[in-house]
Amino acid sequence: MASLDRPLAVVTGASSGIGADLARELAKDGYDLVLVARRTAPMQALADEIKASGASATVLACDLSKAGAAQTLIGEIEAQGLVAIDVLVNAAGLGGNGRFDQSDPVRLAEMLQVNVVALTELTRLLLPGMVSRGRGKILLVASTAAFQPGPQMAVYSASKAYVLSFGEAITYELRDTGVHVTTLCPGPTATGFARIAGIEDVPLFNGPAHVMTAAEVAHLGYQGLKANRSVVVAGRLNALMAMSGRVAPHSLSLAIGNYLMSHQPPSSGSTGHTPPS
Ligand SMILES: NC(=O)c1ccc[n+]([C@@H]2O[C@H](COP(=O)([O-])OP(=O)(O)OC[C@H]3O[C@@H](n4cnc5c(N)ncnc54)[C@H](OP(=O)(O)O)[C@@H]3O)[C@@H](O)[C@H]2O)c1
């Protein structure tokens, strides 16, 4: 049950990773929370944890890959008497790896539905209330993959390019309303994301690139949201990579992107078998 005097934030993707750490940032800063994802056990544990900071949290199980899920979710939130939502964090998302023509079409549809459709619908459903109250904040979680096409993750990268483009456009549209939209672009981050996307062993996650923690990314994103920044790229190195992806010749950034997201063959001398210990 939310308290009357605390602002309310809805966080999708709150069962793990960046979304869970954004929920922690909000709770520390005085918000009550609605936590949304499919897995309820980790969200219940998070709700119990953040009670220590005085926040209350409502856990709602929701599969955002289902058509109409955003509308159903908002109905459930309102049915709990939670009508004035001050902050929406769209962190739920998933990736997938491999050549597009060989990718599982069901997985691709799920990715588009969660990363693009549900994010857009939730934002559309909650914005009018924020605009009529003259205040509110929305955080969209995109990716540094938004800054250039991503071979081996073509649909994921395009979905995040959508989020970045959408976010920047509505930020501008809303500039005189008191409502602010921030698009957070993390680079490689140590969460469940890489395992689920099947990219734990690709050079981006397994090479010299700095993999940030979810807590670091969430903190930077939340500071950016508080400061009404339009776009936040998490970390200086990621900001440099994002910028270079935009200015480098396309043929070069496509080749680098393809390498960073490709599974590498075993190095020469390797038998391809696990050595005996
Ligand atoms: N980790 C990275 O390297 C990285 C880099 C750039 C951008 N990002 C973005 O950061 C965001 C958060 O990801 P993460 O890194 O924190 O990964 P994560 O730990 O795997 O978290 C993903 C979250 O999305 C939720 N989710 C996935 N499918 C869902 C569905 N069908 N319905 C409802 N919720 C769903 C998951 O909850 P359930 O499984 O419980 O439903 C989970 O809470 C994503 O948008 C991702 O694209 C991540």
The ligand as an SDF file (V2000), in Angstrom:
LIG
                    3D

 48 52  0  0  0  0  0  0  0  0999 V2000
   23.0480   -5.2860  -19.5020 N   0  0  0  0  0  0  0  0  0  0  0  0
   23.4780   -4.6360  -20.5720 C   0  0  0  0  0  0  0  0  0  0  0  0
   24.6230   -4.8350  -21.0370 O   0  0  0  0  0  0  0  0  0  0  0  0
   22.5960   -3.6020  -21.2200 C   0  0  0  0  0  0  0  0  0  0  0  0
   23.1960   -2.6890  -22.0900 C   0  0  0  0  0  0  0  0  0  0  0  0
   22.4130   -1.7260  -22.6940 C   0  0  0  0  0  0  0  0  0  0  0  0
   21.0470   -1.6720  -22.4250 C   0  0  0  0  0  0  0  0  0  0  0  0
   20.4900   -2.5780  -21.5660 N   0  0  0  0  0  0  0  0  0  0  0  0
   19.0470   -2.4770  -21.3380 C   0  0  0  0  0  0  0  0  0  0  0  0
   18.8240   -2.3330  -19.9510 O   0  0  0  0  0  0  0  0  0  0  0  0
   17.5000   -2.7680  -19.6540 C   0  0  0  0  0  0  0  0  0  0  0  0
   17.5420   -3.6330  -18.4070 C   0  0  0  0  0  0  0  0  0  0  0  0
   18.2490   -4.8250  -18.7120 O   0  0  0  0  0  0  0  0  0  0  0  0
   19.2890   -5.4480  -17.6910 P   0  0  0  0  0  0  0  0  0  0  0  0
   20.6380   -5.2590  -18.2620 O   0  0  0  0  0  0  0  0  0  0  0  0
   19.0210   -4.9790  -16.3240 O   0  0  0  0  0  0  0  0  0  0  0  0
   18.9510   -7.0040  -17.8770 O   0  0  0  0  0  0  0  0  0  0  0  0
   18.1510   -8.0140  -16.9660 P   0  0  0  0  0  0  0  0  0  0  0  0
   18.8040   -8.1540  -15.6380 O   0  0  0  0  0  0  0  0  0  0  0  0
   17.9650   -9.2140  -17.8170 O   0  0  0  0  0  0  0  0  0  0  0  0
   16.7520   -7.2970  -16.7340 O   0  0  0  0  0  0  0  0  0  0  0  0
   15.7410   -7.2820  -17.7220 C   0  0  0  0  0  0  0  0  0  0  0  0
   14.4360   -6.9870  -17.0400 C   0  0  0  0  0  0  0  0  0  0  0  0
   13.4060   -6.9520  -18.0520 O   0  0  0  0  0  0  0  0  0  0  0  0
   12.3410   -7.7700  -17.6150 C   0  0  0  0  0  0  0  0  0  0  0  0
   11.6470   -8.3770  -18.7350 N   0  0  0  0  0  0  0  0  0  0  0  0
   12.1750   -9.0960  -19.7610 C   0  0  0  0  0  0  0  0  0  0  0  0
   11.1970   -9.5980  -20.5420 N   0  0  0  0  0  0  0  0  0  0  0  0
   10.0250   -9.1870  -19.9730 C   0  0  0  0  0  0  0  0  0  0  0  0
    8.6640   -9.4060  -20.2910 C   0  0  0  0  0  0  0  0  0  0  0  0
    8.2870  -10.1790  -21.3240 N   0  0  0  0  0  0  0  0  0  0  0  0
    7.7140   -8.8390  -19.5130 N   0  0  0  0  0  0  0  0  0  0  0  0
    8.0710   -8.0970  -18.4310 C   0  0  0  0  0  0  0  0  0  0  0  0
    9.3390   -7.8560  -18.0850 N   0  0  0  0  0  0  0  0  0  0  0  0
   10.3060   -8.4030  -18.8340 C   0  0  0  0  0  0  0  0  0  0  0  0
   13.0000   -8.8540  -16.7640 C   0  0  0  0  0  0  0  0  0  0  0  0
   12.0690   -9.3870  -15.8370 O   0  0  0  0  0  0  0  0  0  0  0  0
   11.4260  -10.8630  -15.8830 P   0  0  0  0  0  0  0  0  0  0  0  0
   12.3960  -11.7730  -16.5740 O   0  0  0  0  0  0  0  0  0  0  0  0
   11.1950  -11.1750  -14.4480 O   0  0  0  0  0  0  0  0  0  0  0  0
   10.1520  -10.6750  -16.6410 O   0  0  0  0  0  0  0  0  0  0  0  0
   14.0530   -8.0450  -16.0200 C   0  0  0  0  0  0  0  0  0  0  0  0
   13.5000   -7.4440  -14.8860 O   0  0  0  0  0  0  0  0  0  0  0  0
   16.9930   -3.4910  -20.9060 C   0  0  0  0  0  0  0  0  0  0  0  0
   16.0820   -2.6380  -21.5760 O   0  0  0  0  0  0  0  0  0  0  0  0
   18.2450   -3.7070  -21.7280 C   0  0  0  0  0  0  0  0  0  0  0  0
   17.9700   -3.7270  -23.1000 O   0  0  0  0  0  0  0  0  0  0  0  0
   21.2280   -3.5350  -20.9560 C   0  0  0  0  0  0  0  0  0  0  0  0
  1  2  1  0
  2  3  2  0
  2  4  1  0
  4  5  1  0
  4 48  2  0
  5  6  2  0
  6  7  1  0
  7  8  2  0
  8  9  1  0
  8 48  1  0
  9 10  1  0
  9 46  1  0
 10 11  1  0
 11 12  1  0
 11 44  1  0
 12 13  1  0
 13 14  1  0
 14 15  2  0
 14 16  1  0
 14 17  1  0
 17 18  1  0
 18 19  2  0
 18 20  1  0
 18 21  1  0
 21 22  1  0
 22 23  1  0
 23 24  1  0
 23 42  1  0
 24 25  1  0
 25 26  1  0
 25 36  1  0
 26 27  1  0
 26 35  1  0
 27 28  2  0
 28 29  1  0
 29 30  1  0
 29 35  2  0
 30 31  1  0
 30 32  2  0
 32 33  1  0
 33 34  2  0
 34 35  1  0
 36 37  1  0
 36 42  1  0
 37 38  1  0
 38 39  2  0
 38 40  1  0
 38 41  1  0
 42 43  1  0
 44 45  1  0
 44 46  1  0
 46 47  1  0
M  CHG  2   8   1  16  -1
M  END
$$$$
